[in-house]
Structures are given as structure tokens and as C-alpha cells.
Amino acid sequence: MKNLKLAAHSSSEKTIIPVGDLEIGRDFVVIAGPCSIESREQTMTTAAAVKASGADMLRGGAFKPRTSPYSFQGLGLEGLKLLYEAGRENGLPIITEVIDPRDVTWVAEFSDILQIGTRNMQNFSLLKEVGMTSRPVLLKRGMYSTLEEWLNCAEYILSEGNPNVILCERGIRTFEQYTRNTLDLSAVPALKELTHLPVIIDPTHSTGRLSLIEPMSLASVAAGADGLIVEVHHDPEKALCDADQALTPVLFDNLMRRIRPLQAFMQNLPSCAMAC
């Protein structure tokens, strides 16, 4: 990976990204919330629930790039304002996806982290635009992308002057049809060898199955991930987006009760144990 001048491991110590009181890359961060912002009740109720269970950040989509043009596309600015309000009311930093270079500046006024989704990983105009902001960027892996291609997209952001890039493994497309995608957990230790950037896991989109989210979350912690991003909805049966893979507040609370002790155990393991 000779073209990596800024993302390569040798170019820097491990990157720590401050977001409010959090230090992503040092703290294990759990980001939770609905796939899309649908209403005030949904947003406020879900935000309060994930906060009560120990989530560190609130996620939610105001703009939704969907496979079908007839699917719910999000509430836009109205949804972004609701997400911002819910985050501030519950003391949670927020993250939302930006899909158009023209929207980056004003979305950055509301969101603490800008998310680049899998479909836009190689949208180079968008990468350059978020690279010129001061906001941290969560860069999701493209569903057909190699690690080298992914890191080169991070390089686009870094080369524009923004050092705060978080990599998010969200599964890749394989011939397997039982799961929505195939979660590449080997990417976590591999990226730790290749780059100084923090790496988090999205067990929701990678599996697409409610029953697999908890075991894959626990496996992500064991693999050395720096955090998780999961979908939570206060009433998944009424969700307008990805209803089948959204955790209820009860399921999320159960997940958090298992994640935190494992994360604390992994943190206390001697470094040689991890190497072995």
C-alpha cells in the first residue's frame, strides 16, 4: 500500500478522536439509534432509551440513500433538527449520513460526526468536501471494496486536512444469502496492522438478522474493535426503514449488559495475550 502517505500505520501514532467527552480510539464507543428519523416521538423515545442503557452517541438518518426510489428517503432538514434536539436533550453527540457534497457545510453545523455510507465510499467529490471540514468522519467500507481501496478513500479525506477519520466495517457482499452481507471481522486486526485510524463495527447492516447482532457485537469486541454502531427503534414493527434488523430498547439493554463486561475484560488483557 505504497500510495498511503497519511493513513498508513508508520505515518502516525494511533489516532485518538475527541467528540465531546469521548475519545474514539481510546474509549470503546457504542453508537445507537434508529436507521432513519421518522417522527419526534420515535426520535425522542429511542434517544432516551439508548442513553439509559449506556450508549455513548446517537445515530439517525435524516437523508437515506435507498435502493428503491419509492422507499422512504428521510425527513431531510426536519429530521436533522429532531436528531440534534434529541442528542442535546439526552447529552449524546450525534452522527448522521451526508450524501451530497452540497449539503456538507450545513449538515456539519448540526452533526458531531459526518457519516459516509457504503454507496458513497468512492464518491471522491464528497470525500474531498468532508475532508475540508473540521468534523470527524465515519467512513463505511464499500460493499465490494478491498481494504486497500477503503484506506485510499480515507486518504482522500486525510489529504484535504481532516485528520479525524473513523473506519467502519459494515460487511461485504459475497455469494452468501442467509445474511444481508458477510461481516469481515478479520478486517479489524488487519487494519490495526495497516493504519493508525480507529475501527468500529456495524453488526446490524453486516448481518441483517436480529438474532446475529449480539453474537457479532461480542465477537467484534473480542477482535479488538474500537466501537459499535447499531440500529435501535422504540417500535421496530412500525419502522419505515430496516424494520427487521432494529433492536428494541430491551434487546439493546441486554446487549449493553454483555458488551461492557467483555470490553472491560479485553481492555485488561496483557498485550502479549492479544498478540498470541
C-alpha positions, -999 to +999 in steps of 0.1 A: +000+000+000+027+024-012+002+052-020-009+057+016+010+087+028-013+096+057-034+066+065-005+041+068+004+029+103+040+042+100+029+078+094+015+084+129+007+070+163-027+057+169-053+084+162-075+095+191-106+115+180-122+137+206-160+140+204-174+158+234-162+139+264-154+108+243-120+098+229-127+075+200-097+052+196-091+051+233-126+047+247-148+018+234-177+037+219-213+024+213-233+044+188-271+036+187-303+049+173-328+044+145-319+038+109-340+068+099-355+098+117-393+093+113-410+114+139-405+134+171-419+106+192-397+079+176-366+100+179-370+113+214-382+079+228-354+060+212-327+085+222-338+084+259-338+046+258-303+042+244-290+068+267-305+049+297-288+017+286-254+034+283-250+043+246-223+069+240-236+085+208-269+088+190-272+078+153-301+085+129-306+091+092-320+124+080-311+116+044-315+080+033-300+067+001-323+038-007-321+010-033-357+018-045-366+054-054-401+047-038-387+038-004-387+063+025-359+088+018-358+105+052-371+138+066-342+159+055-336+191+074-366+185+097-351+151+106-317+165+112-331+191+136-350+164+155-318+143+158-299+174+170-326+182+196-327+145+208-290+144+212-287+176+231-317+167+254-300+134+263-264+146+264-254+124+234-232+135+205-249+127+172-239+112+139-258+113+106-250+104+070-243+131+044-249+121+008-244+152-012-213+174-013-235+205-014-250+196+020-218+190+039-213+225+053-248+229+068-251+193+080-218+198+098-234+226+117-257+201+134-239+168+134-209+160+156-197+133+132-204+130+094-211+096+081-201+084+046-222+054+037-211+023+018-226+035-015-206+067-013-173+053-002-158+062-036-177+094-041-145+113-043-161+148-045-179+140-013-148+127+004-129+159-005-157+180+008-159+163+042-121+164+042-122+202+042-144+203+074-133+201+110-159+174+118-148+138+124-158+115+095-171+079+098-162+062+066-181+029+059-165+002+038-179-002+003-198-035+000-174-047-028-142-030-016-108-043-006-090-029+025-066-011+002-094+006-017-111+016+016-079+030+030-073+050-002-107+066+003-097+075+038-066+090+023-087+114+002-102+128+034-069+130+053-052+147+023-077+176+025-066+184+060-091+165+082-072+140+104-102+126+122-113+096+102-131+066+117-133+034+097-165+014+099-167-023+087-203-030+077-200-062+058-191-070+023-212-086-005-204-123-011-224-152-025-239-160+009-276-152+010-285-162+046-271-129+059-276-094+043-238-091+039-208-110+052-191-094+083-153-093+077-141-094+113-106-102+101-106-066+089-102-053+125-068-069+133-057-064+097-065-027+098-047-024+132-016-035+113-021-012+084-034+020+098-035+042+129-072+051+124-099+038+148-120+009+135-156+003+146-181-024+135-217-023+122-232-057+131-267-045+120-261-040+083-235-067+081-259-094+092-294-081+086-306-106+112-317-097+147-305-130+162-270-124+149-264-088+161-255-097+197-230-125+189-214-105+162-212-075+186-194-096+212-171-111+185-163-075+174-152-066+209-131-097+211-115-089+177-103-056+191-127-031+175-129+004+189-166+005+190-200-005+176-228+012+157-262-005+159-298+003+150-323+007+177-360+016+173-386+021+200-412+002+180-395-018+151-428-031+138-437+004+127-402+014+114-401+029+079-366+016+073-348-018+080-375-029+105-363-065+106-329-056+119-336-030+145-331-039+182-358-030+206-348-009+236-350-041+257-327-061+234-303-032+233-302-030+270-294-067+272-267-063+246-251-035+266-251-056+297-230-082+279-207-059+260-194-037+288-180-066+310-164-082+279-149-049+268-135-043+303-120-078+303-104-073+269-090-040+279-072-056+309-057-084+289-019-082+286-008-071+251+011-103+246-021-123+251-036-103+222-006-109+200-007-147+207 
